[in-house]
Each structure stands twice: as C-alpha cells, then as structure tokens.
Amino acid sequence: MKKLLLIIGVLALAMGLLWIGQGLNYIKWPTSSFMISQIQWAYYGGGLAIIGLLVIVYSRR
C-alpha cells in the first residue's frame, strides 16, 4: 500500500509541475495544448503538486 501511495504521489507531483510550467508558458509541450499561457492551470498545478507532496510524505510514514 505504501508503494502505491508513493507512486500516486510522485505522479501527481510530476503532473502538477507540468501544469505549472504550461500555465506559466515555460513548457510548450504539446504545442497544441489548451493549457499553455493559461494562468489558472498554474494554480491547478500548484494545488495538485501540493497534494502529491502530501501523499508522498504520508506514504513515507
């Protein structure tokens, strides 16, 4: 169970960081993404990254 939570946390963190990068126009992949230069996706990504970090910390206990 701990390994599954760790994997989910890492995936959530990675996806959140991708959304932040796309929302702030740092990551332009894929080029046809509707999330590029849309600041609300940076906020959603920040929330998801925080949740991912919390899941990682919980799985390490």
PyMOL Python script that loads the backbone (N, CA, C, O; Angstrom):
from pymol import cmd

cmd.read_pdbstr("""\
ATOM      1  N   MET A   1       0.821  -1.192   0.000  1.00  0.00           N
ATOM      2  CA  MET A   1       0.000   0.000   0.000  1.00  0.00           C
ATOM      3  C   MET A   1       0.862   1.251   0.000  1.00  0.00           C
ATOM      4  O   MET A   1       0.540   2.229  -0.674  1.00  0.00           O
ATOM      5  N   LYS A   2       1.954   1.224   0.752  1.00  0.00           N
ATOM      6  CA  LYS A   2       2.820   2.389   0.814  1.00  0.00           C
ATOM      7  C   LYS A   2       3.464   2.687  -0.536  1.00  0.00           C
ATOM      8  O   LYS A   2       3.605   3.848  -0.919  1.00  0.00           O
ATOM      9  N   LYS A   3       3.852   1.641  -1.252  1.00  0.00           N
ATOM     10  CA  LYS A   3       4.468   1.845  -2.563  1.00  0.00           C
ATOM     11  C   LYS A   3       3.471   2.429  -3.549  1.00  0.00           C
ATOM     12  O   LYS A   3       3.827   3.282  -4.362  1.00  0.00           O
ATOM     13  N   LEU A   4       2.226   1.976  -3.483  1.00  0.00           N
ATOM     14  CA  LEU A   4       1.192   2.504  -4.366  1.00  0.00           C
ATOM     15  C   LEU A   4       0.953   3.985  -4.080  1.00  0.00           C
ATOM     16  O   LEU A   4       0.839   4.785  -5.009  1.00  0.00           O
ATOM     17  N   LEU A   5       0.876   4.350  -2.810  1.00  0.00           N
ATOM     18  CA  LEU A   5       0.705   5.759  -2.449  1.00  0.00           C
ATOM     19  C   LEU A   5       1.891   6.597  -2.905  1.00  0.00           C
ATOM     20  O   LEU A   5       1.718   7.725  -3.366  1.00  0.00           O
ATOM     21  N   LEU A   6       3.084   6.051  -2.778  1.00  0.00           N
ATOM     22  CA  LEU A   6       4.272   6.769  -3.222  1.00  0.00           C
ATOM     23  C   LEU A   6       4.233   7.009  -4.734  1.00  0.00           C
ATOM     24  O   LEU A   6       4.547   8.105  -5.198  1.00  0.00           O
ATOM     25  N   ILE A   7       3.853   5.994  -5.492  1.00  0.00           N
ATOM     26  CA  ILE A   7       3.763   6.140  -6.949  1.00  0.00           C
ATOM     27  C   ILE A   7       2.704   7.179  -7.320  1.00  0.00           C
ATOM     28  O   ILE A   7       2.937   8.017  -8.191  1.00  0.00           O
ATOM     29  N   ILE A   8       1.550   7.129  -6.667  1.00  0.00           N
ATOM     30  CA  ILE A   8       0.492   8.103  -6.940  1.00  0.00           C
ATOM     31  C   ILE A   8       0.960   9.509  -6.590  1.00  0.00           C
ATOM     32  O   ILE A   8       0.695  10.452  -7.336  1.00  0.00           O
ATOM     33  N   GLY A   9       1.650   9.662  -5.472  1.00  0.00           N
ATOM     34  CA  GLY A   9       2.155  10.965  -5.071  1.00  0.00           C
ATOM     35  C   GLY A   9       3.170  11.524  -6.049  1.00  0.00           C
ATOM     36  O   GLY A   9       3.130  12.709  -6.379  1.00  0.00           O
ATOM     37  N   VAL A  10       4.072  10.686  -6.510  1.00  0.00           N
ATOM     38  CA  VAL A  10       5.085  11.137  -7.472  1.00  0.00           C
ATOM     39  C   VAL A  10       4.429  11.526  -8.792  1.00  0.00           C
ATOM     40  O   VAL A  10       4.797  12.536  -9.393  1.00  0.00           O
ATOM     41  N   LEU A  11       3.464  10.734  -9.245  1.00  0.00           N
ATOM     42  CA  LEU A  11       2.760  11.066 -10.487  1.00  0.00           C
ATOM     43  C   LEU A  11       1.974  12.371 -10.355  1.00  0.00           C
ATOM     44  O   LEU A  11       1.965  13.186 -11.278  1.00  0.00           O
ATOM     45  N   ALA A  12       1.322  12.567  -9.228  1.00  0.00           N
ATOM     46  CA  ALA A  12       0.576  13.805  -9.003  1.00  0.00           C
ATOM     47  C   ALA A  12       1.517  15.005  -8.951  1.00  0.00           C
ATOM     48  O   ALA A  12       1.202  16.064  -9.493  1.00  0.00           O
ATOM     49  N   LEU A  13       2.655  14.846  -8.308  1.00  0.00           N
ATOM     50  CA  LEU A  13       3.634  15.927  -8.245  1.00  0.00           C
ATOM     51  C   LEU A  13       4.156  16.264  -9.637  1.00  0.00           C
ATOM     52  O   LEU A  13       4.249  17.437  -9.998  1.00  0.00           O
ATOM     53  N   ALA A  14       4.492  15.253 -10.413  1.00  0.00           N
ATOM     54  CA  ALA A  14       5.010  15.478 -11.762  1.00  0.00           C
ATOM     55  C   ALA A  14       3.959  16.145 -12.654  1.00  0.00           C
ATOM     56  O   ALA A  14       4.278  17.058 -13.416  1.00  0.00           O
ATOM     57  N   MET A  15       2.718  15.691 -12.558  1.00  0.00           N
ATOM     58  CA  MET A  15       1.657  16.284 -13.371  1.00  0.00           C
ATOM     59  C   MET A  15       1.409  17.737 -12.940  1.00  0.00           C
ATOM     60  O   MET A  15       1.191  18.609 -13.781  1.00  0.00           O
ATOM     61  N   GLY A  16       1.444  17.986 -11.647  1.00  0.00           N
ATOM     62  CA  GLY A  16       1.260  19.349 -11.153  1.00  0.00           C
ATOM     63  C   GLY A  16       2.353  20.278 -11.644  1.00  0.00           C
ATOM     64  O   GLY A  16       2.079  21.416 -12.025  1.00  0.00           O
ATOM     65  N   LEU A  17       3.590  19.801 -11.637  1.00  0.00           N
ATOM     66  CA  LEU A  17       4.690  20.630 -12.130  1.00  0.00           C
ATOM     67  C   LEU A  17       4.560  20.883 -13.631  1.00  0.00           C
ATOM     68  O   LEU A  17       4.888  21.970 -14.106  1.00  0.00           O
ATOM     69  N   LEU A  18       4.088  19.896 -14.371  1.00  0.00           N
ATOM     70  CA  LEU A  18       3.853  20.086 -15.801  1.00  0.00           C
ATOM     71  C   LEU A  18       2.778  21.140 -16.025  1.00  0.00           C
ATOM     72  O   LEU A  18       2.933  22.011 -16.881  1.00  0.00           O
ATOM     73  N   TRP A  19       1.700  21.071 -15.270  1.00  0.00           N
ATOM     74  CA  TRP A  19       0.630  22.057 -15.415  1.00  0.00           C
ATOM     75  C   TRP A  19       1.110  23.453 -15.058  1.00  0.00           C
ATOM     76  O   TRP A  19       0.725  24.423 -15.711  1.00  0.00           O
ATOM     77  N   ILE A  20       1.944  23.571 -14.031  1.00  0.00           N
ATOM     78  CA  ILE A  20       2.502  24.879 -13.669  1.00  0.00           C
ATOM     79  C   ILE A  20       3.339  25.418 -14.820  1.00  0.00           C
ATOM     80  O   ILE A  20       3.199  26.578 -15.206  1.00  0.00           O
ATOM     81  N   GLY A  21       4.208  24.577 -15.368  1.00  0.00           N
ATOM     82  CA  GLY A  21       5.059  25.003 -16.471  1.00  0.00           C
ATOM     83  C   GLY A  21       4.264  25.406 -17.703  1.00  0.00           C
ATOM     84  O   GLY A  21       4.606  26.385 -18.367  1.00  0.00           O
ATOM     85  N   GLN A  22       3.218  24.670 -18.013  1.00  0.00           N
ATOM     86  CA  GLN A  22       2.386  25.022 -19.164  1.00  0.00           C
ATOM     87  C   GLN A  22       1.586  26.292 -18.896  1.00  0.00           C
ATOM     88  O   GLN A  22       1.475  27.148 -19.773  1.00  0.00           O
ATOM     89  N   GLY A  23       1.039  26.422 -17.714  1.00  0.00           N
ATOM     90  CA  GLY A  23       0.249  27.603 -17.376  1.00  0.00           C
ATOM     91  C   GLY A  23       1.064  28.878 -17.385  1.00  0.00           C
ATOM     92  O   GLY A  23       0.554  29.943 -17.732  1.00  0.00           O
ATOM     93  N   LEU A  24       2.335  28.778 -17.004  1.00  0.00           N
ATOM     94  CA  LEU A  24       3.219  29.948 -16.989  1.00  0.00           C
ATOM     95  C   LEU A  24       3.988  30.114 -18.293  1.00  0.00           C
ATOM     96  O   LEU A  24       4.841  30.995 -18.399  1.00  0.00           O
ATOM     97  N   ASN A  25       3.697  29.279 -19.284  1.00  0.00           N
ATOM     98  CA  ASN A  25       4.295  29.338 -20.621  1.00  0.00           C
ATOM     99  C   ASN A  25       5.788  29.003 -20.618  1.00  0.00           C
ATOM    100  O   ASN A  25       6.530  29.475 -21.480  1.00  0.00           O
ATOM    101  N   TYR A  26       6.230  28.195 -19.659  1.00  0.00           N
ATOM    102  CA  TYR A  26       7.616  27.719 -19.654  1.00  0.00           C
ATOM    103  C   TYR A  26       7.750  26.427 -20.446  1.00  0.00           C
ATOM    104  O   TYR A  26       8.776  26.182 -21.081  1.00  0.00           O
ATOM    105  N   ILE A  27       6.718  25.612 -20.406  1.00  0.00           N
ATOM    106  CA  ILE A  27       6.718  24.337 -21.116  1.00  0.00           C
ATOM    107  C   ILE A  27       5.680  24.437 -22.225  1.00  0.00           C
ATOM    108  O   ILE A  27       4.497  24.648 -21.958  1.00  0.00           O
ATOM    109  N   LYS A  28       6.115  24.288 -23.446  1.00  0.00           N
ATOM    110  CA  LYS A  28       5.212  24.409 -24.595  1.00  0.00           C
ATOM    111  C   LYS A  28       5.033  23.056 -25.270  1.00  0.00           C
ATOM    112  O   LYS A  28       5.126  22.932 -26.491  1.00  0.00           O
ATOM    113  N   TRP A  29       4.773  22.041 -24.440  1.00  0.00           N
ATOM    114  CA  TRP A  29       4.580  20.700 -24.950  1.00  0.00           C
ATOM    115  C   TRP A  29       3.293  20.131 -24.388  1.00  0.00           C
ATOM    116  O   TRP A  29       3.088  20.232 -23.178  1.00  0.00           O
ATOM    117  N   PRO A  30       2.452  19.566 -25.145  1.00  0.00           N
ATOM    118  CA  PRO A  30       2.417  19.556 -26.609  1.00  0.00           C
ATOM    119  C   PRO A  30       2.041  20.938 -27.137  1.00  0.00           C
ATOM    120  O   PRO A  30       1.387  21.718 -26.446  1.00  0.00           O
ATOM    121  N   THR A  31       2.453  21.228 -28.344  1.00  0.00           N
ATOM    122  CA  THR A  31       2.291  22.583 -28.877  1.00  0.00           C
ATOM    123  C   THR A  31       0.834  22.971 -29.058  1.00  0.00           C
ATOM    124  O   THR A  31       0.519  24.161 -29.085  1.00  0.00           O
ATOM    125  N   SER A  32      -0.049  22.015 -29.179  1.00  0.00           N
ATOM    126  CA  SER A  32      -1.466  22.321 -29.377  1.00  0.00           C
ATOM    127  C   SER A  32      -2.263  22.294 -28.064  1.00  0.00           C
ATOM    128  O   SER A  32      -3.493  22.253 -28.093  1.00  0.00           O
ATOM    129  N   SER A  33      -1.584  22.316 -26.934  1.00  0.00           N
ATOM    130  CA  SER A  33      -2.263  22.219 -25.645  1.00  0.00           C
ATOM    131  C   SER A  33      -3.050  23.491 -25.345  1.00  0.00           C
ATOM    132  O   SER A  33      -2.568  24.600 -25.577  1.00  0.00           O
ATOM    133  N   PHE A  34      -4.249  23.321 -24.835  1.00  0.00           N
ATOM    134  CA  PHE A  34      -5.083  24.462 -24.463  1.00  0.00           C
ATOM    135  C   PHE A  34      -4.651  25.087 -23.138  1.00  0.00           C
ATOM    136  O   PHE A  34      -5.165  26.141 -22.763  1.00  0.00           O
ATOM    137  N   MET A  35      -3.717  24.458 -22.426  1.00  0.00           N
ATOM    138  CA  MET A  35      -3.293  24.929 -21.113  1.00  0.00           C
ATOM    139  C   MET A  35      -2.136  25.919 -21.188  1.00  0.00           C
ATOM    140  O   MET A  35      -1.810  26.550 -20.183  1.00  0.00           O
ATOM    141  N   ILE A  36      -1.515  26.068 -22.337  1.00  0.00           N
ATOM    142  CA  ILE A  36      -0.347  26.937 -22.469  1.00  0.00           C
ATOM    143  C   ILE A  36      -0.773  28.396 -22.318  1.00  0.00           C
ATOM    144  O   ILE A  36      -1.722  28.848 -22.959  1.00  0.00           O
ATOM    145  N   SER A  37      -0.065  29.116 -21.473  1.00  0.00           N
ATOM    146  CA  SER A  37      -0.296  30.542 -21.184  1.00  0.00           C
ATOM    147  C   SER A  37      -1.653  30.802 -20.538  1.00  0.00           C
ATOM    148  O   SER A  37      -2.198  31.898 -20.671  1.00  0.00           O
ATOM    149  N   GLN A  38      -2.200  29.823 -19.850  1.00  0.00           N
ATOM    150  CA  GLN A  38      -3.457  29.987 -19.116  1.00  0.00           C
ATOM    151  C   GLN A  38      -3.133  29.895 -17.630  1.00  0.00           C
ATOM    152  O   GLN A  38      -2.906  28.805 -17.104  1.00  0.00           O
ATOM    153  N   ILE A  39      -3.114  31.042 -16.955  1.00  0.00           N
ATOM    154  CA  ILE A  39      -2.618  31.119 -15.578  1.00  0.00           C
ATOM    155  C   ILE A  39      -3.418  30.237 -14.614  1.00  0.00           C
ATOM    156  O   ILE A  39      -2.874  29.774 -13.611  1.00  0.00           O
ATOM    157  N   GLN A  40      -4.707  29.998 -14.905  1.00  0.00           N
ATOM    158  CA  GLN A  40      -5.480  29.170 -13.977  1.00  0.00           C
ATOM    159  C   GLN A  40      -4.916  27.751 -13.900  1.00  0.00           C
ATOM    160  O   GLN A  40      -5.060  27.088 -12.873  1.00  0.00           O
ATOM    161  N   TRP A  41      -4.271  27.274 -14.979  1.00  0.00           N
ATOM    162  CA  TRP A  41      -3.672  25.937 -14.938  1.00  0.00           C
ATOM    163  C   TRP A  41      -2.431  25.909 -14.063  1.00  0.00           C
ATOM    164  O   TRP A  41      -2.078  24.863 -13.520  1.00  0.00           O
ATOM    165  N   ALA A  42      -1.772  27.042 -13.922  1.00  0.00           N
ATOM    166  CA  ALA A  42      -0.645  27.111 -12.982  1.00  0.00           C
ATOM    167  C   ALA A  42      -1.159  26.966 -11.545  1.00  0.00           C
ATOM    168  O   ALA A  42      -0.517  26.324 -10.715  1.00  0.00           O
ATOM    169  N   TYR A  43      -2.306  27.559 -11.261  1.00  0.00           N
ATOM    170  CA  TYR A  43      -2.894  27.420  -9.926  1.00  0.00           C
ATOM    171  C   TYR A  43      -3.368  25.987  -9.672  1.00  0.00           C
ATOM    172  O   TYR A  43      -3.135  25.431  -8.598  1.00  0.00           O
ATOM    173  N   TYR A  44      -4.034  25.395 -10.667  1.00  0.00           N
ATOM    174  CA  TYR A  44      -4.466  24.000 -10.527  1.00  0.00           C
ATOM    175  C   TYR A  44      -3.250  23.085 -10.329  1.00  0.00           C
ATOM    176  O   TYR A  44      -3.283  22.166  -9.511  1.00  0.00           O
ATOM    177  N   GLY A  45      -2.193  23.345 -11.078  1.00  0.00           N
ATOM    178  CA  GLY A  45      -0.968  22.553 -10.950  1.00  0.00           C
ATOM    179  C   GLY A  45      -0.333  22.702  -9.587  1.00  0.00           C
ATOM    180  O   GLY A  45       0.177  21.734  -9.022  1.00  0.00           O
ATOM    181  N   GLY A  46      -0.362  23.915  -9.058  1.00  0.00           N
ATOM    182  CA  GLY A  46       0.175  24.125  -7.714  1.00  0.00           C
ATOM    183  C   GLY A  46      -0.581  23.333  -6.673  1.00  0.00           C
ATOM    184  O   GLY A  46       0.017  22.742  -5.773  1.00  0.00           O
ATOM    185  N   GLY A  47      -1.890  23.321  -6.795  1.00  0.00           N
ATOM    186  CA  GLY A  47      -2.706  22.531  -5.872  1.00  0.00           C
ATOM    187  C   GLY A  47      -2.435  21.045  -5.997  1.00  0.00           C
ATOM    188  O   GLY A  47      -2.312  20.341  -4.995  1.00  0.00           O
ATOM    189  N   LEU A  48      -2.341  20.573  -7.220  1.00  0.00           N
ATOM    190  CA  LEU A  48      -2.061  19.151  -7.440  1.00  0.00           C
ATOM    191  C   LEU A  48      -0.669  18.771  -6.941  1.00  0.00           C
ATOM    192  O   LEU A  48      -0.481  17.690  -6.384  1.00  0.00           O
ATOM    193  N   ALA A  49       0.310  19.660  -7.139  1.00  0.00           N
ATOM    194  CA  ALA A  49       1.664  19.384  -6.667  1.00  0.00           C
ATOM    195  C   ALA A  49       1.700  19.304  -5.134  1.00  0.00           C
ATOM    196  O   ALA A  49       2.391  18.455  -4.570  1.00  0.00           O
ATOM    197  N   ILE A  50       0.963  20.179  -4.476  1.00  0.00           N
ATOM    198  CA  ILE A  50       0.904  20.141  -3.006  1.00  0.00           C
ATOM    199  C   ILE A  50       0.255  18.837  -2.535  1.00  0.00           C
ATOM    200  O   ILE A  50       0.730  18.208  -1.589  1.00  0.00           O
ATOM    201  N   ILE A  51      -0.824  18.439  -3.197  1.00  0.00           N
ATOM    202  CA  ILE A  51      -1.468  17.174  -2.839  1.00  0.00           C
ATOM    203  C   ILE A  51      -0.502  16.017  -3.055  1.00  0.00           C
ATOM    204  O   ILE A  51      -0.424  15.111  -2.225  1.00  0.00           O
ATOM    205  N   GLY A  52       0.238  16.039  -4.167  1.00  0.00           N
ATOM    206  CA  GLY A  52       1.224  14.998  -4.422  1.00  0.00           C
ATOM    207  C   GLY A  52       2.288  14.938  -3.340  1.00  0.00           C
ATOM    208  O   GLY A  52       2.667  13.854  -2.897  1.00  0.00           O
ATOM    209  N   LEU A  53       2.771  16.099  -2.913  1.00  0.00           N
ATOM    210  CA  LEU A  53       3.767  16.126  -1.844  1.00  0.00           C
ATOM    211  C   LEU A  53       3.203  15.562  -0.544  1.00  0.00           C
ATOM    212  O   LEU A  53       3.885  14.821   0.164  1.00  0.00           O
ATOM    213  N   LEU A  54       1.958  15.912  -0.233  1.00  0.00           N
ATOM    214  CA  LEU A  54       1.341  15.392   0.985  1.00  0.00           C
ATOM    215  C   LEU A  54       1.183  13.874   0.930  1.00  0.00           C
ATOM    216  O   LEU A  54       1.392  13.191   1.933  1.00  0.00           O
ATOM    217  N   VAL A  55       0.818  13.352  -0.224  1.00  0.00           N
ATOM    218  CA  VAL A  55       0.683  11.897  -0.375  1.00  0.00           C
ATOM    219  C   VAL A  55       2.043  11.224  -0.229  1.00  0.00           C
ATOM    220  O   VAL A  55       2.152  10.159   0.379  1.00  0.00           O
ATOM    221  N   ILE A  56       3.082  11.846  -0.788  1.00  0.00           N
ATOM    222  CA  ILE A  56       4.442  11.294  -0.657  1.00  0.00           C
ATOM    223  C   ILE A  56       4.868  11.260   0.807  1.00  0.00           C
ATOM    224  O   ILE A  56       5.403  10.257   1.281  1.00  0.00           O
ATOM    225  N   VAL A  57       4.633  12.347   1.514  1.00  0.00           N
ATOM    226  CA  VAL A  57       5.006  12.398   2.939  1.00  0.00           C
ATOM    227  C   VAL A  57       4.212  11.362   3.732  1.00  0.00           C
ATOM    228  O   VAL A  57       4.764  10.679   4.594  1.00  0.00           O
ATOM    229  N   TYR A  58       2.916  11.247   3.437  1.00  0.00           N
ATOM    230  CA  TYR A  58       2.092  10.257   4.137  1.00  0.00           C
ATOM    231  C   TYR A  58       2.561   8.839   3.854  1.00  0.00           C
ATOM    232  O   TYR A  58       2.549   7.986   4.742  1.00  0.00           O
ATOM    233  N   SER A  59       2.975   8.586   2.608  1.00  0.00           N
ATOM    234  CA  SER A  59       3.399   7.225   2.264  1.00  0.00           C
ATOM    235  C   SER A  59       4.742   6.862   2.904  1.00  0.00           C
ATOM    236  O   SER A  59       5.052   5.679   3.049  1.00  0.00           O
ATOM    237  N   ARG A  60       5.521   7.837   3.279  1.00  0.00           N
ATOM    238  CA  ARG A  60       6.833   7.578   3.886  1.00  0.00           C
ATOM    239  C   ARG A  60       6.730   7.293   5.375  1.00  0.00           C
ATOM    240  O   ARG A  60       7.713   6.863   5.979  1.00  0.00           O
ATOM    241  N   ARG A  61       5.590   7.515   5.976  1.00  0.00           N
ATOM    242  CA  ARG A  61       5.424   7.297   7.411  1.00  0.00           C
ATOM    243  C   ARG A  61       5.175   5.851   7.730  1.00  0.00           C
ATOM    244  O   ARG A  61       5.013   5.495   8.897  1.00  0.00           O
TER     245      ARG A  61
END
""", "prot")
cmd.dss("prot")
cmd.show_as("cartoon", "prot")
cmd.util.cbc("prot")
cmd.orient("prot")
